[in-house]
């Protein structure tokens, strides 16, 4: 036990039944009888992801309770759940990024076999499970790693989380093997369908092969015949992480794309504080995000005062994970409000259509599919001096937003160490019934993405044009046919004619309405004719998908 002299938990413990600082329990990972023998894993093409936090997904905050919600995700069309970290840590609640027992699932959520049962049930429902893992640091409380060696850390470097793990200095061999053993454990013992690696820019490694490439290799080897995905977060937007090893890359399948989120949020809210200042949310930005993935691919980024990103023109669009909500971006706005609460209903529907219809891999956040009113805030169960440090650190972080630093905002931010902050984030599943319009919107868009012969095409090409101050068109081109997506985030737009060939219908036909965000079943007011002999009319705050009618007019 960590609290008694000379005793500490096993750093590779498979189970900490009472707390990450308590006694380690020996468990047999082979005792569980899996039922997913027919499950073949995940490929990137066609995925619709949803990020979830097991502790707030349900009132109970357990694996067993989370299992009961799998039918919702299946019926919505989600193909894989991306779990926020579950490595055990001290305390009753937390985001999971302060884990210290990387091999032991969080004791607050249930037993290791409860975790296995959840994955088994997900596979039975046709849903994959990807786990967010943190390999750049250990949490500040509960870890006993230093009792075994000081070579765990690279003391020559520092980060916002303290000294990073040592992957290339003296004594790094054991650290590398520890991390790779954890990858094997999670993939083999829990039948996970892949990993999402947190803050890859903080995994400093000047050796060859890079630890990220090794994580990818070991994950794939440990999966055996199953297909797995390895995703990453990379704030500097280094596209080479997604290239194959033979092309000089590190072999990750995809990276999170903050640029899509930032531009979309500015477009529908108009707010450009802090790290949003480099984005205008303009039609051209949104067209470029749909066509190119990252917006910053090496040009100057004023917020950081340096260049950001590397060229990614050769990277397939499906390798960019796009989102309108995730744990960081909701919580970073201070009060944890959801995107639909920050904009108009029409804009929320229209930007959701953009997310779910463009070729990038979409990621939802828990509750987004039914317009959850529950916030997602930063919370962690630290007390004493460490708790005070967390509170002051969080206040300092959000002060980059001028509105949150204003005098009238003082004292309004929730205390991250107060259990009530955690409890407020638990989803109200009654809203999934009450907000049926939002559910129908997301379900129909995902079905359209999956079943439409053009939108579902793996090699789809896309081009775009600006139509107005807040309006644009995206043309989807495939060997099968074309689609035209019209998005108007501003007031009603009338154009007598549009001098751009992207809006011209295929030869021998004309455009017909295929889908509209203004359908009354989504809460819209109906869609009048878009292209008429008098001109083009785009309703305010709408997204409209057109398909060609090849019958002669």
Secondary structure as UniProt FT lines:
FT   TURN            2..3
FT   TURN            5..6
FT   TURN            11..12
FT   TURN            20..21
FT   TURN            29..30
FT   TURN            37..38
FT   TURN            45..46
FT   STRAND          48..52
FT   HELIX           54..57
FT   HELIX           63..67
FT   TURN            68..69
FT   HELIX           70..76
FT   STRAND          80..83
FT   STRAND          87..88
FT   TURN            97..98
FT   STRAND          101..105
FT   HELIX           107..109
FT   HELIX           112..124
FT   TURN            125..126
FT   STRAND          128..133
FT   HELIX           145..147
FT   TURN            151..152
FT   TURN            155..156
FT   TURN            160..161
FT   TURN            170..171
FT   HELIX           172..189
FT   STRAND          194..197
FT   TURN            198..199
FT   HELIX           200..202
FT   HELIX           211..222
FT   TURN            223..225
FT   STRAND          229..232
FT   TURN            235..236
FT   HELIX           239..242
FT   HELIX           245..247
FT   STRAND          254..256
FT   HELIX           258..269
FT   HELIX           274..276
FT   TURN            277..278
FT   HELIX           283..292
FT   STRAND          300..301
FT   TURN            302..305
FT   STRAND          306..307
FT   TURN            313..314
FT   HELIX           317..319
FT   STRAND          320..323
FT   HELIX           327..331
FT   TURN            332..333
FT   HELIX           339..341
FT   HELIX           345..357
FT   STRAND          361..365
FT   TURN            366..367
FT   HELIX           368..370
FT   HELIX           384..398
FT   TURN            399..400
FT   HELIX           402..405
FT   HELIX           407..409
FT   TURN            410..411
FT   TURN            416..417
FT   HELIX           419..424
FT   TURN            429..430
FT   HELIX           431..434
FT   HELIX           436..451
FT   TURN            453..456
FT   TURN            458..459
FT   STRAND          461..468
FT   TURN            469..470
FT   STRAND          471..477
FT   STRAND          482..488
FT   STRAND          493..495
FT   HELIX           501..503
FT   TURN            507..508
FT   STRAND          510..516
FT   TURN            517..518
FT   HELIX           520..522
FT   STRAND          531..532
FT   TURN            533..534
FT   STRAND          535..538
FT   TURN            540..541
FT   STRAND          542..549
//
